[in-house]
Amino acid sequence: MITMADKRTQHKAILEYMEQGNVLTPLKALSVAGTMKLATRIGELIREGYPIVKEWYITPGGKKVMSYRLAQ
């Protein structure tokens, strides 16, 4: 079970990555924040008021995944 402290750590890692101008995909979130629940963490951050933009991204292998970045 994930604790509130774990969520805070994941939130911090996600925000720091996106604040550097990076786009986050589910696969990248696993290595950056250690989460396989990126959509859930992003939803929590949006509810907290962070301006996050969602966009579809086509991977080099042809899969369509949602990507996330901070609004400019």
PyRosetta script that sets phi, psi and omega in degrees:
from pyrosetta import init, pose_from_sequence

init()
pose = pose_from_sequence("MITMADKRTQHKAILEYMEQGNVLTPLKALSVAGTMKLATRIGELIREGYPIVKEWYITPGGKKVMSYRLAQ")
pose.set_psi(1, 136.0)
pose.set_omega(1, -179.3)
pose.set_phi(2, -84.5)
pose.set_psi(2, 134.8)
pose.set_omega(2, -179.6)
pose.set_phi(3, -92.8)
pose.set_psi(3, 168.8)
pose.set_omega(3, 178.0)
pose.set_phi(4, -62.8)
pose.set_psi(4, -35.3)
pose.set_omega(4, 178.2)
pose.set_phi(5, -65.2)
pose.set_psi(5, -39.0)
pose.set_omega(5, 177.4)
pose.set_phi(6, -62.8)
pose.set_psi(6, -42.8)
pose.set_omega(6, 178.8)
pose.set_phi(7, -61.8)
pose.set_psi(7, -44.1)
pose.set_omega(7, -179.9)
pose.set_phi(8, -60.8)
pose.set_psi(8, -42.5)
pose.set_omega(8, 179.1)
pose.set_phi(9, -64.0)
pose.set_psi(9, -42.6)
pose.set_omega(9, 178.2)
pose.set_phi(10, -66.1)
pose.set_psi(10, -42.4)
pose.set_omega(10, 177.3)
pose.set_phi(11, -57.6)
pose.set_psi(11, -46.6)
pose.set_omega(11, -178.6)
pose.set_phi(12, -61.1)
pose.set_psi(12, -45.8)
pose.set_omega(12, -179.2)
pose.set_phi(13, -64.1)
pose.set_psi(13, -41.5)
pose.set_omega(13, 179.2)
pose.set_phi(14, -63.9)
pose.set_psi(14, -47.9)
pose.set_omega(14, -179.3)
pose.set_phi(15, -63.8)
pose.set_psi(15, -44.3)
pose.set_omega(15, 179.2)
pose.set_phi(16, -59.6)
pose.set_psi(16, -41.2)
pose.set_omega(16, 179.8)
pose.set_phi(17, -64.2)
pose.set_psi(17, -46.2)
pose.set_omega(17, -178.8)
pose.set_phi(18, -72.5)
pose.set_psi(18, -30.9)
pose.set_omega(18, 177.8)
pose.set_phi(19, -64.6)
pose.set_psi(19, -22.1)
pose.set_omega(19, 177.4)
pose.set_phi(20, -82.2)
pose.set_psi(20, 5.2)
pose.set_omega(20, 178.2)
pose.set_phi(21, 89.5)
pose.set_psi(21, 9.3)
pose.set_omega(21, -178.0)
pose.set_phi(22, -86.1)
pose.set_psi(22, 152.2)
pose.set_omega(22, 173.9)
pose.set_phi(23, -98.5)
pose.set_psi(23, 134.3)
pose.set_omega(23, -175.7)
pose.set_phi(24, -108.5)
pose.set_psi(24, 130.1)
pose.set_omega(24, 174.9)
pose.set_phi(25, -114.9)
pose.set_psi(25, 165.0)
pose.set_omega(25, -179.8)
pose.set_phi(26, -55.9)
pose.set_psi(26, -41.4)
pose.set_omega(26, -179.7)
pose.set_phi(27, -65.7)
pose.set_psi(27, -42.4)
pose.set_omega(27, 179.2)
pose.set_phi(28, -66.1)
pose.set_psi(28, -34.6)
pose.set_omega(28, 179.8)
pose.set_phi(29, -62.7)
pose.set_psi(29, -31.3)
pose.set_omega(29, 178.6)
pose.set_phi(30, -63.0)
pose.set_psi(30, -42.7)
pose.set_omega(30, -179.6)
pose.set_phi(31, -81.5)
pose.set_psi(31, -33.4)
pose.set_omega(31, -177.2)
pose.set_phi(32, -77.6)
pose.set_psi(32, -45.6)
pose.set_omega(32, -172.7)
pose.set_phi(33, -120.0)
pose.set_psi(33, -3.3)
pose.set_omega(33, 179.5)
pose.set_phi(34, 68.3)
pose.set_psi(34, 30.1)
pose.set_omega(34, 180.0)
pose.set_phi(35, -123.3)
pose.set_psi(35, 142.8)
pose.set_omega(35, 172.8)
pose.set_phi(36, -104.7)
pose.set_psi(36, 7.1)
pose.set_omega(36, -179.3)
pose.set_phi(37, -117.7)
pose.set_psi(37, 54.1)
pose.set_omega(37, -177.1)
pose.set_phi(38, -59.9)
pose.set_psi(38, -45.0)
pose.set_omega(38, -178.4)
pose.set_phi(39, -59.0)
pose.set_psi(39, -38.0)
pose.set_omega(39, 178.5)
pose.set_phi(40, -65.9)
pose.set_psi(40, -48.1)
pose.set_omega(40, 179.8)
pose.set_phi(41, -62.6)
pose.set_psi(41, -39.6)
pose.set_omega(41, 179.0)
pose.set_phi(42, -64.2)
pose.set_psi(42, -43.6)
pose.set_omega(42, 177.6)
pose.set_phi(43, -57.9)
pose.set_psi(43, -41.4)
pose.set_omega(43, 178.1)
pose.set_phi(44, -63.4)
pose.set_psi(44, -42.9)
pose.set_omega(44, 179.9)
pose.set_phi(45, -66.3)
pose.set_psi(45, -39.2)
pose.set_omega(45, 177.2)
pose.set_phi(46, -62.5)
pose.set_psi(46, -43.4)
pose.set_omega(46, 178.0)
pose.set_phi(47, -63.4)
pose.set_psi(47, -27.2)
pose.set_omega(47, 176.5)
pose.set_phi(48, -79.6)
pose.set_psi(48, -6.8)
pose.set_omega(48, 175.0)
pose.set_phi(49, 105.5)
pose.set_psi(49, 5.3)
pose.set_omega(49, 179.1)
pose.set_phi(50, -75.1)
pose.set_psi(50, 134.9)
pose.set_omega(50, -178.3)
pose.set_phi(51, -82.9)
pose.set_psi(51, 87.5)
pose.set_omega(51, -175.8)
pose.set_phi(52, -105.9)
pose.set_psi(52, 132.0)
pose.set_omega(52, 179.6)
pose.set_phi(53, -100.6)
pose.set_psi(53, 133.7)
pose.set_omega(53, 177.3)
pose.set_phi(54, -105.4)
pose.set_psi(54, 134.9)
pose.set_omega(54, 178.2)
pose.set_phi(55, -144.6)
pose.set_psi(55, 144.5)
pose.set_omega(55, 174.4)
pose.set_phi(56, -72.8)
pose.set_psi(56, 144.2)
pose.set_omega(56, -179.4)
pose.set_phi(57, -134.0)
pose.set_psi(57, 134.4)
pose.set_omega(57, 176.0)
pose.set_phi(58, -98.8)
pose.set_psi(58, 120.3)
pose.set_omega(58, -179.0)
pose.set_phi(59, -72.0)
pose.set_psi(59, 162.8)
pose.set_omega(59, 176.5)
pose.set_phi(60, -56.3)
pose.set_psi(60, -26.1)
pose.set_omega(60, 178.7)
pose.set_phi(61, -84.7)
pose.set_psi(61, -1.1)
pose.set_omega(61, 176.9)
pose.set_phi(62, 94.4)
pose.set_psi(62, 2.1)
pose.set_omega(62, 178.7)
pose.set_phi(63, -82.1)
pose.set_psi(63, 146.5)
pose.set_omega(63, 178.9)
pose.set_phi(64, -100.9)
pose.set_psi(64, 119.3)
pose.set_omega(64, 179.9)
pose.set_phi(65, -130.9)
pose.set_psi(65, 157.5)
pose.set_omega(65, 176.8)
pose.set_phi(66, -81.4)
pose.set_psi(66, 138.9)
pose.set_omega(66, 175.6)
pose.set_phi(67, -121.7)
pose.set_psi(67, 159.6)
pose.set_omega(67, -174.2)
pose.set_phi(68, -135.9)
pose.set_psi(68, 142.5)
pose.set_omega(68, 175.0)
pose.set_phi(69, -150.0)
pose.set_psi(69, 160.8)
pose.set_omega(69, 175.6)
pose.set_phi(70, -77.2)
pose.set_psi(70, 140.1)
pose.set_omega(70, 177.0)
pose.set_phi(71, -65.2)
pose.set_psi(71, 146.8)
pose.set_omega(71, -179.5)
pose.set_phi(72, -74.3)
pose.dump_pdb("model.pdb")
